[in-house]
Amino acid sequence: MLKTLLVLLGLPGSGKGTQGKFLSDKLSLPHISTGDILRKIMSSDSDISREVKEYVSNGMLVSDELMNRLVDNYLGSDDCANGCILDGYPRNIDQLNNILKNQNVEIKFIFFDLNQDIALKRILGRFQCGDCGKLYNKYYSFPINSGRCDNCESENFVFRSDDSENIIKQRFDLYKKETLPMIDLCREKGQFFLVDAGKSEKEVVEQLDKVIEKN
Ligand code: ADP
């Protein structure tokens, strides 16, 4: 059977994580976020976690060899038997070629189009529940009962250590150098949809609904 891969593309801060979780619930497909997977690896103490930390904390890309292996494992697992939502991968042409080699997948690319200044403000404000992972932003979306997570009532909130201004600039530069040329190629390699990620969360959901319903 053909698996569906929904691949979310866009600048750091363009809302892929937030919308990836919504899409996952709506379509009953797992949300595979390579950033979340790497953060889990970094929370353990091992040689691999130290190596990953070195790259991520400096805003660099983790090696293609490791990333391709991690994603291949997920794609081959029972959880992803019907497909999945890929967020944060592929990030360069080598990684794109790695998923294109899967013959039994139908790939839909969704590009979250956003201006860099807005992305920067979103990143500088974002924080997350340390227990369930729900995302918030100190400028736009605080927990309803401030101090307690809307989802799980935890009082434990965390900021990402790689969300500081100089590291973000480095991540934006890498995005331009490595990811944008790949996105140009994606337009030729699968169905390609663009959403205006500068709109409100709810309006982006509506745009995504249209993409899913029509296709
Ligand atoms: P963002 O999209 O905001 O940059 P992510 O959570 O997707 O955040 O990724 C955080 C960091 O994890 C990246 O800056 C990078 O160091 C590393 N990373 C995530 N995905 C990949 C990937 N596919 N290839 C290499 N490194 C990755």
Residues whose N, C-alpha, C, O or C-beta is under 5 A from the ligand:
A	BS01	ADP	P12 G13 T34 G35 D36 L38 Y55 V56 G59 M60 L61 V62 M67 G88 Y89 P90 R91 R171
